[in-house]
Amino acid sequence: MISTLKKLCAEPQAAEQPLDLSVPENKMMLAFYLAAPEVENDRRALNVLYGMRRAMKEGRWMGPAPIGYVNKASEEGRKQIARKEPEASLIQWAFEQLAHGTLAADQIRQCLNKKGLKCGRSNFWRLVRNPVYCGKIFVPRFKDEESRLVDGQHEPLVSEALFYQVQDVLDGKKRQERPSTKTTSSEHLPLRGYLVCHKCGRMLTGSASKGKKKLYHYYHCVATCGCRYRADRANTAFVEELKRYKPNPGVEVLYRTVITTLLKEAMSRQQSEQRQLSERIGKQNEKINKARELLLEGSIDSADYRAIKKECEDNLNRLEAKLTAMVSGRQASGIDRLLDKAVSALSNLDKIYSDADTVKKREIIGSIYPEKLCFDGEQYRTPRVNEAVRLIYLTSSELQKTKNRKSSDVSRFSGMVVHTGIEPVFHP
């Protein structure tokens, strides 16, 4: 640059350290003046890097807070991140929906946008992959140090088990059963995808027609049979259909008994799974110890050892997260409160459906009716309902048939009275 300036008849000079560059020996001083601030800048950058890595190893988040958190300072003046509402609750909902597998990732992102959390596709993908939401801080690789996860000092939004479950779903390691119909629909057409035409048997779709003052929504057939119903009437008739589902006396007590019994069986299976997880954790630790012995013996090199160790540590993180979630789940109480809530839901199914959003409405429809509904303009007809629903909401006519043994198979029972034994028969 100095040579270029000389060609343009310009000579650079420093105000504090002027040099006569016509003297050849002054070029040594110029090189020193130029190198000294560069060395100082590099040293400061290195100190900042070491300080940031030390802070990350202590579990502190460095930089702007991610979505769902906000940057704050503690009483000692140390920077930290804290939970921020309502973004934190929306992110929790997103992780739960991803783990459940009923909605695609982009559908969940669109639902978040409607609820007020603006997030693009790439940003949402980075969000659900970020371990900071399960209370971990990622420390990147530097020189001889391998990358790793450390426990953060901030409050996690989701559990480690839920976070790794979502990662398995995103990686395709855990297959999810997708519903046979779309889980999202217009709020005016919650039954779209569940109705069939009573004339031709084809699927009914839904659309809106523009009137003079507002839009009018209809369910209609794609064929030329002309089947067409107003959506508000069909929706109201479906709510009236749900009012038929009221638990019979005694079902609530039986429901509590069955759920309590199943819970005890599940806890027994959970204890067995905990033992299996502990054994798998022990095998991973043994694998690391064996790899360390092979490294000392010279059978494997350091690169192979690091690869084996990294794989085992990833497996250990997942297994320990599952084991921690199981132990905390066993310690959690409140089953009676959950049962009260479930019984209340059984008795007020129509009200819960009316107050729910479109996604929840479609979940209720799909859980009750395994087959499509047929609406003839006045009432609904369906081939069958879910077996559990049928037993819980046994109607009076079906109950009478059961009492009269008209529809139950009793051929396996003997119709003869048991013969008298040694003791004499007692006649009252």
C-alpha positions as CSV (number, residue, x, y, z in Angstrom):
1,M,0.0,0.0,0.0
2,I,2.9,2.4,0.8
3,S,4.4,1.6,-2.7
4,T,1.1,2.3,-4.3
5,L,0.8,5.6,-2.5
6,K,4.3,6.6,-3.6
7,K,3.3,6.0,-7.2
8,L,0.5,8.4,-6.7
9,C,2.9,11.0,-5.3
10,A,1.6,10.6,-1.7
11,E,3.6,9.7,1.3
12,P,1.9,8.4,4.5
13,Q,3.0,9.8,7.8
14,A,2.0,9.0,11.4
15,A,1.2,12.0,13.6
16,E,2.7,10.5,16.8
17,Q,5.5,8.4,15.2
18,P,6.7,10.1,12.0
19,L,9.2,8.2,9.9
20,D,11.4,9.2,7.0
21,L,10.9,6.3,4.7
22,S,13.7,7.6,2.5
23,V,16.1,6.1,5.1
24,P,16.2,2.3,4.5
25,E,16.8,1.5,8.2
26,N,13.4,3.2,9.1
27,K,11.5,0.4,7.4
28,M,12.4,-1.9,10.4
29,M,10.8,0.6,12.7
30,L,7.8,0.8,10.4
31,A,7.4,-3.0,10.6
32,F,7.5,-2.9,14.4
33,Y,4.9,-0.1,14.5
34,L,2.6,-2.1,12.2
35,A,3.0,-5.4,14.0
36,A,2.6,-4.2,17.6
37,P,-1.1,-3.3,17.4
38,E,-1.8,-6.4,15.4
39,V,-0.3,-8.6,18.1
40,E,-2.3,-6.7,20.8
41,N,-5.5,-7.2,18.9
42,D,-4.8,-10.9,18.5
43,R,-4.1,-11.2,22.2
44,R,-7.3,-9.5,23.1
45,A,-9.3,-11.7,20.7
46,L,-7.7,-14.8,22.2
47,N,-8.5,-13.6,25.8
48,V,-12.1,-13.0,24.8
49,L,-12.3,-16.5,23.2
50,Y,-10.9,-18.2,26.3
51,G,-13.3,-16.2,28.5
52,M,-16.3,-17.2,26.4
53,R,-15.3,-20.8,26.4
54,R,-14.8,-20.7,30.2
55,A,-18.2,-19.2,30.6
56,M,-19.8,-21.8,28.3
57,K,-18.2,-24.6,30.3
58,E,-19.7,-23.1,33.4
59,G,-23.1,-23.4,31.7
60,R,-23.7,-19.8,30.7
61,W,-25.3,-18.8,27.4
62,M,-23.2,-16.4,25.4
63,G,-24.7,-13.9,23.0
64,P,-28.3,-12.8,22.3
65,A,-30.9,-14.9,24.0
66,P,-32.7,-17.5,21.9
67,I,-36.5,-17.4,21.2
68,G,-38.3,-18.0,24.5
69,Y,-35.6,-16.4,26.6
70,V,-34.5,-12.9,27.5
71,N,-31.1,-11.5,28.5
72,K,-30.9,-10.4,32.1
73,A,-28.3,-9.7,34.7
74,S,-28.2,-11.5,38.1
75,E,-27.8,-9.7,41.4
76,E,-24.0,-10.2,41.2
77,G,-24.0,-8.5,37.8
78,R,-23.4,-11.7,35.7
79,K,-25.2,-12.0,32.5
80,Q,-27.8,-14.8,32.1
81,I,-30.9,-15.8,30.2
82,A,-34.4,-16.1,31.8
83,R,-37.7,-17.5,30.7
84,K,-39.9,-15.2,28.6
85,E,-43.6,-15.6,28.2
86,P,-45.7,-16.3,26.1
87,E,-42.9,-17.5,23.7
88,A,-41.6,-20.1,26.3
89,S,-45.0,-21.8,26.6
90,L,-45.5,-21.9,22.8
91,I,-42.1,-23.5,22.3
92,Q,-43.0,-26.2,24.9
93,W,-46.2,-26.8,23.0
94,A,-44.2,-27.2,19.8
95,F,-41.9,-29.8,21.3
96,E,-44.8,-31.8,22.7
97,Q,-46.6,-31.8,19.3
98,L,-43.4,-32.8,17.5
99,A,-42.9,-35.7,19.9
100,H,-46.6,-36.8,19.5
101,G,-46.2,-36.9,15.8
102,T,-49.7,-36.0,14.7
103,L,-48.6,-32.8,13.0
104,A,-45.8,-32.2,10.5
105,A,-43.0,-29.8,11.5
106,D,-44.2,-27.1,9.1
107,Q,-47.8,-27.4,10.3
108,I,-46.6,-26.8,13.9
109,R,-44.6,-23.8,12.7
110,Q,-47.7,-22.4,11.0
111,C,-49.8,-22.9,14.2
112,L,-47.1,-21.0,16.2
113,N,-47.3,-18.1,13.7
114,K,-51.1,-18.0,14.2
115,K,-50.6,-18.0,18.0
116,G,-48.2,-15.0,17.8
117,L,-44.7,-16.6,17.6
118,K,-43.3,-15.4,14.3
119,C,-40.7,-17.9,13.0
120,G,-39.4,-18.9,9.6
121,R,-38.8,-22.4,8.4
122,S,-35.0,-22.4,8.8
123,N,-35.2,-20.6,12.1
124,F,-37.8,-23.0,13.4
125,W,-35.6,-25.9,12.3
126,R,-32.6,-24.5,14.3
127,L,-34.9,-23.9,17.2
128,V,-36.1,-27.5,17.7
129,R,-32.5,-28.7,17.2
130,N,-31.0,-26.3,19.9
131,P,-30.1,-28.2,23.1
132,V,-30.4,-24.9,25.1
133,Y,-34.2,-25.6,25.5
134,C,-33.5,-28.8,27.5
135,G,-31.0,-27.0,29.8
136,K,-27.8,-27.8,27.9
137,I,-25.1,-25.6,26.5
138,F,-23.1,-26.7,23.5
139,V,-19.3,-26.1,23.8
140,P,-17.8,-26.3,20.3
141,R,-14.6,-28.1,19.5
142,F,-11.3,-26.1,20.0
143,K,-7.8,-27.5,19.3
144,D,-7.5,-30.8,21.2
145,E,-10.8,-30.3,23.1
146,E,-13.8,-32.2,21.7
147,S,-17.2,-30.6,21.4
148,R,-19.6,-31.5,24.2
149,L,-22.7,-30.5,26.1
150,V,-22.7,-29.1,29.6
151,D,-25.4,-28.4,32.1
152,G,-26.7,-24.9,31.8
153,Q,-27.4,-22.4,34.6
154,H,-30.7,-21.3,33.0
155,E,-34.2,-22.9,33.4
156,P,-34.9,-25.5,30.7
157,L,-38.2,-25.3,28.8
158,V,-38.5,-29.0,28.1
159,S,-37.1,-32.2,29.6
160,E,-34.1,-34.0,28.2
161,A,-36.2,-37.0,27.4
162,L,-38.7,-34.9,25.4
163,F,-35.8,-33.2,23.6
164,Y,-34.2,-36.4,22.5
165,Q,-37.5,-37.9,21.6
166,V,-38.1,-35.0,19.2
167,Q,-34.6,-35.5,17.7
168,D,-35.4,-39.1,17.0
169,V,-38.6,-38.1,15.3
170,L,-36.8,-35.5,13.2
171,D,-34.1,-37.9,12.3
172,G,-36.6,-40.6,11.3
173,K,-35.5,-43.0,14.0
174,K,-38.9,-43.1,15.6
175,R,-41.8,-43.8,13.2
176,Q,-45.0,-42.0,14.0
177,E,-48.5,-43.0,12.9
178,R,-50.0,-40.3,10.8
179,P,-53.7,-39.8,10.9
180,S,-55.7,-40.7,7.8
181,T,-57.0,-37.2,7.4
182,K,-55.5,-33.8,7.6
183,T,-55.2,-32.5,11.1
184,T,-55.7,-28.9,10.1
185,S,-58.8,-27.3,8.6
186,S,-60.8,-24.1,8.6
187,E,-62.5,-23.3,11.8
188,H,-65.8,-23.3,10.0
189,L,-65.2,-26.8,8.6
190,P,-63.9,-29.0,11.4
191,L,-65.7,-32.1,9.9
192,R,-64.0,-31.9,6.5
193,G,-62.3,-35.2,5.8
194,Y,-64.6,-37.1,8.2
195,L,-67.9,-36.9,6.2
196,V,-69.0,-39.1,3.3
197,C,-71.9,-38.5,0.9
198,H,-75.0,-40.5,1.8
199,K,-76.0,-40.7,-1.9
200,C,-72.8,-41.9,-3.6
201,G,-70.5,-42.7,-0.7
202,R,-67.7,-40.3,-1.8
203,M,-65.8,-38.0,0.5
204,L,-67.3,-34.6,1.2
205,T,-65.2,-31.6,0.9
206,G,-65.8,-28.0,2.1
207,S,-65.7,-24.5,0.7
208,A,-67.1,-21.0,1.2
209,S,-69.5,-19.2,-1.0
210,K,-69.5,-15.4,-1.0
211,G,-72.9,-13.8,0.0
212,K,-74.0,-10.2,0.1
213,K,-72.6,-9.6,3.5
214,K,-70.4,-12.5,4.5
215,L,-69.1,-15.9,3.5
216,Y,-71.2,-19.0,3.8
217,H,-69.5,-22.3,4.3
218,Y,-70.8,-25.6,2.9
219,Y,-69.9,-29.3,3.0
220,H,-70.5,-30.7,-0.5
221,C,-69.7,-33.8,-2.6
222,V,-67.2,-33.7,-5.4
223,A,-69.4,-35.8,-7.6
224,T,-72.5,-34.7,-9.6
225,C,-75.0,-36.1,-7.1
226,G,-75.7,-32.6,-5.8
227,C,-75.2,-33.4,-2.1
228,R,-74.6,-30.1,-0.3
229,Y,-75.2,-29.0,3.3
230,R,-74.7,-25.8,5.2
231,A,-71.7,-26.1,7.5
232,D,-73.2,-24.4,10.5
233,R,-76.2,-26.8,10.5
234,A,-74.0,-29.9,10.1
235,N,-71.7,-28.6,12.9
236,T,-74.7,-28.0,15.2
237,A,-76.1,-31.4,14.5
238,F,-72.8,-33.0,15.4
239,V,-72.7,-31.2,18.8
240,E,-76.2,-32.6,19.4
241,E,-74.9,-36.0,18.4
242,L,-72.2,-35.7,21.1
243,K,-74.8,-34.9,23.7
244,R,-75.9,-38.6,23.4
245,Y,-72.7,-39.7,24.9
246,K,-73.2,-39.6,28.7
247,P,-71.7,-42.1,31.0
248,N,-74.1,-44.5,32.7
249,P,-74.3,-44.7,36.5
250,G,-71.5,-46.8,37.8
251,V,-69.2,-46.3,34.8
252,E,-67.3,-43.5,36.5
253,V,-66.4,-45.8,39.4
254,L,-65.5,-48.6,37.0
255,Y,-63.4,-46.2,34.9
256,R,-61.4,-45.1,38.0
257,T,-60.8,-48.7,39.0
258,V,-59.7,-49.7,35.5
259,I,-57.3,-46.8,35.2
260,T,-55.8,-47.4,38.6
261,T,-55.2,-51.0,37.8
262,L,-53.6,-50.2,34.4
263,L,-51.5,-47.6,36.2
264,K,-50.1,-50.2,38.6
265,E,-49.3,-52.5,35.7
266,A,-47.6,-49.6,33.8
267,M,-45.5,-48.8,36.9
268,S,-44.5,-52.5,37.1
269,R,-43.4,-52.4,33.4
270,Q,-41.7,-49.1,34.0
271,Q,-39.6,-50.6,36.8
272,S,-38.5,-53.3,34.4
273,E,-37.6,-50.7,31.8
274,Q,-35.6,-48.8,34.3
275,R,-33.6,-51.9,35.1
276,Q,-33.0,-52.4,31.3
277,L,-31.9,-48.7,30.9
278,S,-29.5,-49.1,33.9
279,E,-28.0,-52.2,32.2
280,R,-27.6,-50.4,28.9
281,I,-25.9,-47.4,30.6
282,G,-23.5,-49.9,32.3
283,K,-22.7,-51.5,28.9
284,Q,-21.9,-48.1,27.4
285,N,-19.5,-47.3,30.2
286,E,-17.9,-50.7,29.8
287,K,-17.5,-49.9,26.1
288,I,-15.7,-46.7,26.8
289,N,-13.4,-48.4,29.4
290,K,-12.6,-51.1,26.9
291,A,-11.8,-48.6,24.2
292,R,-9.5,-46.8,26.6
293,E,-7.7,-50.0,27.3
294,L,-7.3,-50.7,23.6
295,L,-5.9,-47.2,23.1
296,L,-3.3,-47.8,25.8
297,E,-2.4,-51.1,24.3
298,G,-1.9,-49.5,20.9
299,S,-4.6,-51.6,19.2
300,I,-6.5,-48.5,18.1
301,D,-5.4,-44.9,17.4
302,S,-6.6,-41.8,19.1
303,A,-9.0,-40.9,16.3
304,D,-10.9,-44.2,16.6
305,Y,-11.0,-43.8,20.4
306,R,-12.5,-40.3,20.1
307,A,-15.1,-41.6,17.6
308,I,-16.1,-44.4,20.0
309,K,-16.2,-42.2,23.0
310,K,-18.3,-39.6,21.2
311,E,-20.8,-42.2,20.1
312,C,-21.0,-43.7,23.6
313,E,-21.4,-40.3,25.2
314,D,-24.3,-39.4,22.9
315,N,-26.0,-42.7,23.8
316,L,-25.4,-42.1,27.5
317,N,-27.0,-38.7,27.3
318,R,-30.1,-40.1,25.8
319,L,-30.3,-43.1,28.1
320,E,-29.7,-41.0,31.2
321,A,-32.4,-38.5,30.1
322,K,-34.9,-41.3,29.7
323,L,-34.0,-42.8,33.1
324,T,-34.3,-39.4,34.8
325,A,-37.7,-38.8,33.2
326,M,-38.9,-42.2,34.4
327,V,-37.8,-41.6,37.9
328,S,-39.3,-38.1,38.1
329,G,-42.5,-39.4,36.5
330,R,-42.8,-42.1,39.3
331,Q,-42.2,-39.5,42.0
332,A,-44.8,-37.1,40.5
333,S,-48.2,-37.3,42.1
334,G,-51.7,-36.0,41.3
335,I,-53.3,-39.1,39.7
336,D,-56.5,-38.3,41.5
337,R,-56.6,-34.8,40.1
338,L,-56.1,-36.2,36.6
339,L,-58.8,-38.8,37.1
340,D,-61.2,-36.1,38.2
341,K,-60.4,-34.1,35.1
342,A,-60.9,-37.1,32.9
343,V,-64.2,-38.0,34.4
344,S,-65.4,-34.5,34.0
345,A,-64.4,-34.6,30.4
346,L,-66.4,-37.8,29.9
347,S,-69.5,-36.1,31.2
348,N,-69.1,-32.9,29.2
349,L,-67.9,-34.1,25.9
350,D,-70.1,-31.8,23.8
351,K,-69.0,-28.7,25.8
352,I,-65.4,-29.6,25.5
353,Y,-65.8,-30.0,21.8
354,S,-67.6,-26.7,21.4
355,D,-64.9,-24.8,23.4
356,A,-61.9,-26.4,21.6
357,D,-60.0,-25.1,18.7
358,T,-60.0,-26.8,15.2
359,V,-57.1,-29.1,15.9
360,K,-58.5,-30.4,19.2
361,K,-62.0,-30.8,17.6
362,R,-60.5,-33.0,14.9
363,E,-58.6,-35.0,17.5
364,I,-61.9,-35.6,19.4
365,I,-63.7,-36.7,16.2
366,G,-60.8,-39.1,15.2
367,S,-60.7,-40.7,18.7
368,I,-64.4,-41.4,18.8
369,Y,-65.1,-42.5,15.2
370,P,-62.6,-44.9,13.5
371,E,-64.7,-44.7,10.3
372,K,-66.2,-41.9,8.3
373,L,-69.5,-40.2,9.3
374,C,-72.6,-40.0,7.1
375,F,-74.8,-36.9,7.4
376,D,-78.1,-37.0,5.6
377,G,-79.0,-33.4,6.3
378,E,-80.8,-34.1,9.6
379,Q,-78.7,-36.6,11.6
380,Y,-75.5,-38.5,11.6
381,R,-75.0,-42.2,10.9
382,T,-71.7,-44.0,11.5
383,P,-71.0,-47.8,11.1
384,R,-69.3,-48.0,14.5
385,V,-67.5,-46.1,17.2
386,N,-64.4,-46.7,19.1
387,E,-64.7,-49.8,21.3
388,A,-63.6,-48.0,24.4
389,V,-66.1,-45.2,23.7
390,R,-68.8,-47.8,23.1
391,L,-68.2,-49.4,26.5
392,I,-68.0,-46.1,28.4
393,Y,-71.0,-44.5,26.7
394,L,-73.2,-47.6,26.5
395,T,-76.7,-46.3,25.5
396,S,-79.9,-47.6,27.2
397,S,-81.0,-49.7,24.3
398,E,-77.7,-51.4,24.0
399,L,-77.6,-51.9,27.7
400,Q,-81.1,-53.6,27.6
401,K,-79.9,-55.9,24.8
402,T,-76.9,-56.9,26.9
403,K,-79.2,-57.6,29.9
404,N,-81.5,-59.8,27.7
405,R,-78.5,-61.5,26.1
406,K,-79.8,-60.8,22.6
407,S,-76.5,-59.8,21.2
408,S,-73.9,-61.4,23.5
409,D,-72.4,-64.8,22.8
410,V,-73.1,-67.1,25.8
411,S,-72.7,-70.4,24.0
412,R,-69.6,-71.1,26.0
413,F,-71.5,-71.1,29.3
414,S,-73.4,-74.2,30.4
415,G,-77.2,-73.9,30.7
416,M,-77.5,-76.7,33.3
417,V,-77.6,-76.3,37.0
418,V,-74.7,-77.7,39.0
419,H,-75.5,-81.2,40.4
420,T,-75.9,-81.5,44.1
421,G,-73.0,-82.8,46.1
422,I,-72.7,-84.8,49.3
423,E,-74.5,-82.2,51.3
424,P,-78.3,-82.3,51.2
425,V,-80.2,-79.7,49.2
426,F,-81.6,-76.9,51.3
427,H,-85.2,-75.9,50.5
428,P,-86.2,-72.6,52.0
